[in-house]
Amino acid sequence: MEMDLLRDYHFGLHQLTEILGHACAVAVAKTYPLSILGKRQPTVLVVCGPYQNGCIGLACARYLRLFEYMPTVFYPKRSTQSPHLDFTVQCEKMDIPFLSYLPTEVQLINDAYNLVVDALLGPETELETVKEPFTNILLTLQGVKIPIASLDVPSGWDSDEGNICTINPNLLISLMAPKRCALGFSGTHLLAGRLLPYDIQKKYELNLPKFPSTACIIKLH
Amino acid sequence: MEMDLLRDYHFGLHQLTEILGHACAVAVAKTYPLSILGKRQPTVLVVCGPYQNGCIGLACARYLRLFEYMPTVFYPKRSTQSPHLDFTVQCEKMDIPFLSYLPTEVQLINDAYNLVVDALLGPETELETVKEPFTNILLTLQGVKIPIASLDVPSGWDSDEGNICTINPNLLISLMAPKRCALGFSGTHLLAGRLLPYDIQKKYELNLPKFPSTACIIKLH
């Protein structure tokens, strides 16, 4: 589906990442508005991996900053691909702090942040090949008590099969179209990214819901 | 200002165009919602030039299509720059029709469309050098009775000096920050594009208004 957009429609990776990162930040802000956050500061921990998801996480962090949140990024394995590099610079230049390590003591995370945005692994990640530092990060995230918002696929879930004993997010933000694993998800489920041409929706028989007015997200359940 | 974004913040032209095109479409849709359009079909004529404005117009047309409008693009002088080429393909592949000429009989335009989006000339256009086909298009647009929404600078206006006897739009959508000519504009004035880092706002002493919640546009007057 993304290949159709890139090849046939001449979308660029920067362009897609920007659209989806914006929509994810809107989804997070609508679900966890500034006014309901429990901590004194509107802190959000955004955990980014080296996959496309991680780059969308970086864009999401930038928009959260524009929406007056205080995002902190943890981005342990950096990709050398051009969108990742550029979106990293954009975060750094906007003075978004980057953590050099994730505390293993989960209480520190619970105390410091209102929520975690999980952009660690993506639908294309082959779970058998996942190793350090990701396995330990997943173990830490399993223990946190603050809400987790996962982008597209909760990290560690198989995008088709669903939950294979890993983190259990409160919010799932499906990107462009829900992946099969979302069927096994019982929390708040939003669809983000209103960009798919009708021909692609038809080709893949997506049966997407109708976004209201100019909204870039829609609540599925 | 844009140079800072491109050079220091590693923004790309595709990325900026996407953000601004989206915000313009939201501005148009909020000002002229589907429910108040007079014509049977939600038609919009989007007039694009070869400048950056025109490319934002193409992105705006694509989003208007996603928002259930029926945009038609008139794009008489095509740029060969990469964002223009890619954003044109995206419109064409989404079956947005392109006019091969603009009717000189303005009544045809008044009858066929609910409004015109003017992305013909931009703030960087040197007005002394403007010639055909633009002068004739401006003459036609001067005569239309349906509302005109101009992106950033009404075509034919000097971005600093203001109105030099040309079109008089009903809606002005300033991009990122109002240009000086907006001071002489008395219609509905929106600011679109929530992306400027605080450092840039400070550097150029922009004193931008505070966008509410996750909005990408804000009404100035």
Interface residues (C-beta under 8 A of the other chain):
Chain A: D8 Y9 H10 F11 G12 H14 Q15 E18 I19 H22 A25 V26 A29 K30 P33 L66 F67 L85 D86 V89 Q90 K93 M94 R194 L195 P197 Y198 D199 S213 T214
Chain B: D8 Y9 H10 F11 G12 H14 Q15 E18 I19 H22 A25 V26 A29 K30 P33 L66 F67 L85 D86 V89 Q90 K93 M94 R194 L195 P197 Y198 D199 S213 T214
